């Protein structure tokens, strides 16, 4: 909880802006819920030639976002039930952790299983057998000496920290060798450095759930320049990166920001909401949306068929996840600063609509509709879950 709110935090987050952010989050979670079938692990999830970026990575990203939103959204909020429902779905896809053991046996030195698993572990979903195996491998010199870029190493350290593993890596030294940690000239910001900086922040803050946080000098650099970088992304139509930068900005301590910072963060949501489809999907960037991602969707009522084709899903699933993630962190920021709690809205209606069959423990088992609480009156991979 932040002790001091920046001047202007209250003034730059009026009720209509809060409603916009809340609407973006609710619509995004609704789309993700309806399209959960696309996150399911297929038969190739354990194949040696499987495509990790198209299987484990999206599932891990869903788990990572839902793990954070489950702790940053009050249990009384209807969206909390939706997030927990998605998280439970994702956990079942892993056989409640059992598949991590199989991946561990096949690829003991791959880092992506640990990073995906850590997202679940941070939400209290754990598999002791996998953790024992991971701890054994993590204790080897071979694991510790794996050569990685600083940002990637920070991601692995974040995952280890989340499941209780510790090593002696000098995180401040690693941070100093990243683009953000070196306090770069603000005009050198571009797409690649943008994604690098957001993930450095995510790894140091355990994806908005805590962590060692950022050194004061880095936090101050973000307080100065995150608004300009956010506007750059918005003006360039880079909606996915804009949401990631907005999530980072939402975590900058309010004691170090001013009214301009808060106004830019609040103003970003009008633009993000303006490009979000009525379905709740958000395009990654201007000009990158195929015909498979309709502005409106028709969801079959019985079998929960995905609302977007597979190619359309790939073009907007990550940006939609980031919209829900950044919106949740932004609303939590304003509430932490002493503002009025975000307006409540109905939870997205689950679209799994499972036929009552005896699925047992299968990963394709339909999800039971959540009970909504009442609100008061390596295989080649880009790495990690981000």
PEGISUL-V754580 format. One record per residue. N is the residue number from 1. RES is the residue in three letters. PHI is phi as a letter, one per 40 degrees, with the letter a starting at -180 (* if undefined). PSI is psi in whole degrees, -180 to 180 (* if undefined). BURIAL is I if it has 24 or more other C-alpha atoms within 12 Angstrom, else O. Layout:
# PEGISUL-V754580
{{N,RES,PHI,PSI,BURIAL} {N,RES,PHI,PSI,BURIAL}}
This chain:
# PEGISUL-V754580
{{1,UNK,*,134,O} {2,UNK,c,140,O} {3,UNK,c,-26,O} {4,UNK,b,128,O} {5,UNK,c,144,I} {6,UNK,c,150,I} {7,UNK,d,130,O} {8,UNK,g,-6,I} {9,UNK,c,-46,I} {10,UNK,c,-43,I} {11,UNK,c,-29,I} {12,UNK,c,7,I} {13,UNK,b,62,I} {14,UNK,c,173,I} {15,UNK,d,-38,O} {16,UNK,c,-34,O} {17,UNK,c,-43,I} {18,UNK,c,-40,I} {19,UNK,c,-39,I} {20,UNK,c,-47,I} {21,UNK,c,-43,I} {22,UNK,c,-41,I} {23,UNK,c,-40,I} {24,UNK,c,-46,I} {25,UNK,c,-47,I} {26,UNK,c,-42,I} {27,UNK,c,-40,I} {28,UNK,c,-44,I} {29,UNK,c,-33,I} {30,UNK,c,-44,I} {31,UNK,c,-43,I} {32,UNK,c,-39,I} {33,UNK,c,-44,I} {34,UNK,c,-29,I} {35,UNK,b,19,I} {36,UNK,d,-27,I} {37,UNK,d,-29,I} {38,UNK,c,-17,I} {39,UNK,c,-10,I} {40,UNK,c,141,I} {41,UNK,c,130,I} {42,UNK,c,-174,O} {43,UNK,c,-19,O} {44,UNK,c,5,O} {45,UNK,c,-28,I} {46,UNK,b,4,I} {47,UNK,c,144,O} {48,UNK,c,-32,O} {49,UNK,b,20,O} {50,UNK,c,155,O} {51,UNK,c,97,O} {52,UNK,c,-39,I} {53,UNK,c,-19,I} {54,UNK,b,6,I} {55,UNK,b,-77,I} {56,UNK,c,-38,I} {57,UNK,c,-51,I} {58,UNK,d,-40,I} {59,UNK,c,-41,I} {60,UNK,c,-37,I} {61,UNK,c,-40,I} {62,UNK,c,-45,I} {63,UNK,c,-41,I} {64,UNK,c,-46,I} {65,UNK,c,-46,I} {66,UNK,c,-34,I} {67,UNK,c,-42,I} {68,UNK,c,-47,I} {69,UNK,c,-27,I} {70,UNK,c,-26,I} {71,UNK,c,-18,I} {72,UNK,c,0,I} {73,UNK,b,126,I} {74,UNK,d,144,I} {75,UNK,d,-26,O} {76,UNK,c,-12,I} {77,UNK,c,128,I} {78,UNK,d,-30,I} {79,UNK,c,-23,I} {80,UNK,c,-42,I} {81,UNK,c,-39,I} {82,UNK,c,-44,I} {83,UNK,c,-44,I} {84,UNK,c,-34,I} {85,UNK,c,-44,I} {86,UNK,c,-39,I} {87,UNK,c,-41,I} {88,UNK,c,-40,I} {89,UNK,d,-47,I} {90,UNK,c,-40,I} {91,UNK,c,-39,I} {92,UNK,c,-30,I} {93,UNK,c,-27,I} {94,UNK,c,10,I} {95,UNK,g,34,I} {96,UNK,f,41,I} {97,UNK,g,-16,I} {98,UNK,c,-34,I} {99,UNK,c,-25,I} {100,UNK,c,-34,I} {101,UNK,c,-39,I} {102,UNK,c,-41,O} {103,UNK,c,-39,I} {104,UNK,c,-42,I} {105,UNK,c,-36,O} {106,UNK,c,-37,O} {107,UNK,b,74,O} {108,UNK,c,-26,I} {109,UNK,b,10,I} {110,UNK,c,140,I} {111,UNK,c,-22,I} {112,UNK,c,-36,I} {113,UNK,c,-40,I} {114,UNK,c,-42,I} {115,UNK,c,-39,I} {116,UNK,c,-45,I} {117,UNK,c,-39,I} {118,UNK,d,-33,I} {119,UNK,c,-43,I} {120,UNK,c,-42,I} {121,UNK,c,-36,I} {122,UNK,c,-20,I} {123,UNK,c,10,I} {124,UNK,g,9,I} {125,UNK,b,109,I} {126,UNK,b,156,I} {127,UNK,b,103,I} {128,UNK,d,-38,O} {129,UNK,c,-43,O} {130,UNK,c,-41,I} {131,UNK,c,-37,I} {132,UNK,c,-43,O} {133,UNK,c,-42,I} {134,UNK,c,-39,I} {135,UNK,c,-37,I} {136,UNK,c,-46,O} {137,UNK,c,-42,I} {138,UNK,c,-19,I} {139,UNK,c,-7,O} {140,UNK,c,155,O} {141,UNK,c,-36,O} {142,UNK,d,-40,O} {143,UNK,c,-46,O} {144,UNK,c,-29,O} {145,UNK,c,5,O} {146,UNK,d,129,O} {147,UNK,c,123,O} {148,UNK,a,152,O} {149,UNK,c,154,O} {150,UNK,d,-42,I} {151,UNK,c,-41,I} {152,UNK,c,-41,I} {153,UNK,c,-39,I} {154,UNK,c,-35,I} {155,UNK,c,-42,I} {156,UNK,c,-42,I} {157,UNK,c,-38,I} {158,UNK,c,-45,I} {159,UNK,c,-44,I} {160,UNK,c,-42,I} {161,UNK,c,-39,I} {162,UNK,c,-25,I} {163,UNK,b,7,I} {164,UNK,g,12,O} {165,UNK,c,148,I} {166,UNK,b,142,O} {167,UNK,a,173,O} {168,UNK,c,17,O} {169,UNK,d,144,O} {170,UNK,c,91,O} {171,UNK,c,-40,I} {172,UNK,d,-37,I} {173,UNK,c,-40,O} {174,UNK,c,-44,I} {175,UNK,d,-41,I} {176,UNK,c,-22,O} {177,UNK,c,5,O} {178,UNK,c,166,I} {179,UNK,d,-49,I} {180,UNK,c,-43,I} {181,UNK,c,-23,I} {182,UNK,c,5,O} {183,UNK,f,64,I} {184,UNK,c,161,O} {185,UNK,c,132,O} {186,UNK,c,-29,I} {187,UNK,c,-4,O} {188,UNK,c,3,O} {189,UNK,c,132,I} {190,UNK,a,-177,O} {191,UNK,d,-50,I} {192,UNK,c,-46,O} {193,UNK,c,-30,I} {194,UNK,c,-49,I} {195,UNK,c,-33,I} {196,UNK,c,-45,I} {197,UNK,c,-39,I} {198,UNK,c,-38,I} {199,UNK,c,-30,I} {200,UNK,d,-45,I} {201,UNK,c,-44,I} {202,UNK,d,-42,I} {203,UNK,c,-35,I} {204,UNK,c,-18,I} {205,UNK,b,14,I} {206,UNK,f,46,I} {207,UNK,f,45,I} {208,UNK,g,11,I} {209,UNK,b,-1,I} {210,UNK,i,-119,O} {211,UNK,g,-178,I} {212,UNK,c,-13,I} {213,UNK,g,-169,I} {214,UNK,b,148,I} {215,UNK,c,153,I} {216,UNK,d,-40,O} {217,UNK,c,-37,O} {218,UNK,c,-42,I} {219,UNK,c,-39,I} {220,UNK,c,-39,I} {221,UNK,c,-42,I} {222,UNK,c,-40,I} {223,UNK,c,-33,I} {224,UNK,c,-43,I} {225,UNK,b,-15,I} {226,UNK,d,-39,I} {227,UNK,c,-42,I} {228,UNK,c,-39,I} {229,UNK,c,-36,I} {230,UNK,c,-45,I} {231,UNK,c,-39,I} {232,UNK,d,-44,I} {233,UNK,c,-42,I} {234,UNK,c,-45,I} {235,UNK,c,-27,O} {236,UNK,c,0,O} {237,UNK,g,26,I} {238,UNK,c,78,I} {239,UNK,c,-37,I} {240,UNK,c,-50,I} {241,UNK,c,-35,I} {242,UNK,d,-42,I} {243,UNK,c,-38,I} {244,UNK,c,-43,I} {245,UNK,c,-37,I} {246,UNK,c,-38,I} {247,UNK,c,-41,I} {248,UNK,c,-46,I} {249,UNK,c,-36,I} {250,UNK,c,-21,I} {251,UNK,c,-4,I} {252,UNK,c,126,I} {253,UNK,d,132,I} {254,UNK,c,-23,I} {255,UNK,c,-20,I} {256,UNK,b,8,I} {257,UNK,b,171,I} {258,UNK,b,-176,I} {259,UNK,c,-33,I} {260,UNK,c,-44,I} {261,UNK,d,-50,I} {262,UNK,c,-36,I} {263,UNK,c,-40,I} {264,UNK,c,-41,I} {265,UNK,c,-45,I} {266,UNK,c,-43,I} {267,UNK,c,-27,I} {268,UNK,c,-32,I} {269,UNK,c,-26,I} {270,UNK,c,-40,I} {271,UNK,c,-41,I} {272,UNK,c,-45,I} {273,UNK,c,-29,I} {274,UNK,c,-23,O} {275,UNK,b,-5,I} {276,UNK,c,133,I} {277,UNK,c,158,I} {278,UNK,d,-25,O} {279,UNK,c,-19,I} {280,UNK,h,-14,I} {281,UNK,c,148,I} {282,UNK,b,126,I} {283,UNK,c,150,I} {284,UNK,c,-43,I} {285,UNK,a,165,I} {286,UNK,c,137,I} {287,UNK,g,7,O} {288,UNK,b,15,O} {289,UNK,b,125,I} {290,UNK,c,171,O} {291,UNK,c,-17,O} {292,UNK,c,-7,O} {293,UNK,b,84,I} {294,UNK,c,154,I} {295,UNK,c,-34,O} {296,UNK,b,156,O} {297,UNK,b,150,O} {298,UNK,b,119,O} {299,UNK,b,127,I} {300,UNK,c,133,O} {301,UNK,c,-21,O} {302,UNK,c,-50,O} {303,UNK,b,4,O} {304,UNK,g,34,I} {305,UNK,d,142,I} {306,UNK,d,143,I} {307,UNK,c,-10,I} {308,UNK,b,149,I} {309,UNK,c,165,I} {310,UNK,d,-43,O} {311,UNK,c,-37,O} {312,UNK,c,-39,I} {313,UNK,d,-45,I} {314,UNK,c,-27,I} {315,UNK,c,-11,I} {316,UNK,a,-1,I} {317,UNK,c,-42,I} {318,UNK,c,-43,I} {319,UNK,c,-34,I} {320,UNK,c,-40,I} {321,UNK,d,-45,I} {322,UNK,c,-31,I} {323,UNK,c,-46,I} {324,UNK,c,-41,I} {325,UNK,c,-53,I} {326,UNK,c,-37,I} {327,UNK,c,-43,I} {328,UNK,c,-41,I} {329,UNK,c,-36,I} {330,UNK,c,-46,I} {331,UNK,c,-41,I} {332,UNK,c,-36,I} {333,UNK,c,-47,I} {334,UNK,c,-36,I} {335,UNK,c,-39,I} {336,UNK,c,-31,I} {337,UNK,c,0,I} {338,UNK,h,14,O} {339,UNK,c,178,I} {340,UNK,c,137,O} {341,UNK,d,151,I} {342,UNK,d,144,I} {343,UNK,c,142,I} {344,UNK,c,151,I} {345,UNK,a,158,I} {346,UNK,d,147,I} {347,UNK,c,147,I} {348,UNK,d,139,I} {349,UNK,c,124,I} {350,UNK,c,140,I} {351,UNK,b,26,I} {352,UNK,c,-36,I} {353,UNK,f,53,I} {354,UNK,c,140,O} {355,UNK,c,135,O} {356,UNK,c,95,O} {357,UNK,b,163,O} {358,UNK,c,79,O} {359,UNK,c,-22,O} {360,UNK,g,-132,O} {361,UNK,c,17,O} {362,UNK,c,151,O} {363,UNK,c,-16,I} {364,UNK,c,13,I} {365,UNK,c,137,I} {366,UNK,c,151,I} {367,UNK,c,132,I} {368,UNK,c,136,O} {369,UNK,d,135,O} {370,UNK,c,151,I} {371,UNK,c,116,O} {372,UNK,c,119,I} {373,UNK,c,149,O} {374,UNK,c,132,O} {375,UNK,c,147,O} {376,UNK,c,153,O} {377,UNK,d,*,O} {378,UNK,*,128,I} {379,UNK,d,158,I} {380,UNK,c,125,O} {381,UNK,a,153,O} {382,UNK,c,-9,O} {383,UNK,g,136,I} {384,UNK,g,-158,I} {385,UNK,b,19,I} {386,UNK,b,*,I}}
